[in-house]
Amino acid sequence: MGNEKDFKKTYKRREQIMKAMAHASRLMILDSLYKSEKCVCELVDLVGDDPSTVSKHLSVLKNAGIVEDDKRGLKVFYKLTCPCVIEYIDCIEKVVRKNSKELWG
């Protein structure tokens, strides 16, 4: 029975990470951070939301362990902790393109 609990915990952790990425603004943030670390102000400009909304998105990503922050003076910079999440996003993009071809020719 102990193994079953560990098994479920593993899937719950995966779920938390996938849920953290399951938002268009957060996907934009991840894509941008893959290219280079960014300060919150740059991400606000990118996403087009107010700073508090972007900070909430970053908090979700940080709580999932996908990004980390570094405070430098008055600015906070973010970077990916595991750039390989972009491979997952790339895989999803392949499914999107495949579905587009099948559904809309």
Secondary structure, 3 states (H helix, E strand, C coil): CHHHHHHHHHHHHHHHHHHHHCCHHHHHHHHHHHHCCEEHHHHHHHHCCCHHHHHHHHHHHHHCCCEEEEEECCEEEEEECCCCHHHHHHHHHHHHHHHHHHHHC
